[in-house]
Amino acid sequence: MSARSLRMPPRPCAKLFLMVFGFLFLIALLSVPVTTKTSQLRQDPESHIVFKTTYPRNSTMFLPHYMSARARSSVGTDIHVRSAQWIGTMAIVAVLGVFDYVVFCRLMRRKRRPVEGP
């Protein structure tokens, strides 16, 4: 057997799906869902008492920004990653990419066999 017969032909459909879903996976990887603690100070108009209200806030951060914020976090600021949502999003993108590849590149491009007549 020659090396030419062992080589797989290039598949543009597979490259297209790898490019599209790889880009979506990269976006899902770099967008980290986090919960931060936000505080608000308020004062009653008639008194000198100051109220500090702390509440959680859901948002997304760029991965390098999350890592630097986590490294320099102080006692008053808490940043927690919502890992189940982050991993779930990446898993959904990967599963949909594989599913679309199977449906569009494998099943739709399957060669049809000619119908044999009597």
C-alpha positions in Angstrom: 0.0 0.0 0.0 1.2 3.4 -0.8 1.1 6.4 1.6 -1.3 8.1 -0.8 -4.0 5.5 -0.2 -3.6 5.7 3.6 -4.1 9.4 3.7 -7.5 10.7 4.7 -9.1 13.2 2.3 -9.5 16.7 3.7 -13.1 17.2 5.0 -14.1 20.9 4.7 -17.3 20.2 6.7 -15.4 18.9 9.7 -13.0 21.9 9.6 -16.0 24.3 9.4 -17.7 22.8 12.4 -14.5 22.6 14.4 -13.8 26.2 13.6 -17.3 27.4 14.6 -17.8 25.4 17.7 -14.2 25.8 18.7 -14.7 29.6 18.7 -17.9 29.2 20.7 -16.1 26.9 23.2 -13.4 29.5 23.5 -15.9 32.2 24.3 -17.6 29.9 26.9 -14.1 29.2 28.4 -13.1 32.8 28.7 -16.4 34.1 30.1 -16.4 33.1 33.7 -19.7 33.3 35.6 -19.0 34.8 39.0 -20.9 36.0 42.1 -19.5 39.1 43.7 -20.4 40.8 46.9 -21.6 44.4 46.5 -22.2 46.7 49.3 -24.2 50.0 49.5 -24.1 52.6 52.2 -27.1 54.7 53.0 -28.0 57.1 55.8 -31.4 58.1 57.2 -32.1 61.8 56.6 -33.0 62.5 60.3 -30.2 60.5 62.0 -26.4 60.0 61.8 -26.7 56.2 61.5 -25.2 54.7 58.4 -26.5 51.4 57.1 -24.3 49.1 55.1 -26.3 46.7 52.9 -24.4 43.8 51.3 -25.9 41.7 48.6 -24.7 39.1 46.0 -24.5 40.1 42.4 -24.2 37.6 39.5 -22.1 38.6 36.5 -19.5 37.3 34.1 -15.8 38.2 34.0 -13.1 37.7 31.4 -10.9 34.8 32.7 -7.6 36.7 33.1 -9.6 39.5 34.9 -11.2 36.9 37.2 -7.8 35.4 38.0 -6.2 38.7 38.8 -9.2 39.8 40.9 -9.0 36.5 42.8 -5.3 36.9 43.5 -5.6 40.4 44.9 -8.9 40.0 46.7 -9.0 41.5 50.2 -11.2 40.5 53.2 -14.2 42.6 52.2 -14.5 41.6 48.6 -15.5 38.1 47.7 -15.5 36.6 44.2 -16.9 33.2 43.8 -17.0 31.3 40.5 -20.2 29.5 39.6 -18.4 26.4 38.3 -21.5 24.3 37.6 -22.8 26.9 35.2 -19.4 27.4 33.6 -18.7 23.7 33.0 -22.3 23.2 31.9 -22.1 25.9 29.3 -18.8 24.4 27.9 -20.3 20.9 27.9 -23.4 22.1 26.1 -21.3 23.7 23.4 -19.2 20.6 23.0 -22.2 18.2 22.8 -24.0 20.5 20.3 -20.8 20.6 18.2 -20.5 16.9 18.1 -24.2 16.5 17.4 -24.2 19.0 14.5 -21.1 17.4 13.1 -22.8 13.9 13.1 -26.0 15.2 11.6 -24.6 17.5 8.9 -21.3 16.0 8.0 -22.0 12.3 8.4 -25.7 11.6 7.9 -26.4 14.3 5.3 -23.4 13.5 3.2 -23.8 9.8 3.3 -23.8 8.4 -0.3 -27.1 7.0 -1.3 -27.2 3.5 -2.7 -28.9 3.2 -6.0 -32.3 1.4 -5.8 -32.1 -2.0 -7.4 -35.0 -2.7 -9.7 -36.7 -6.1 -10.4 
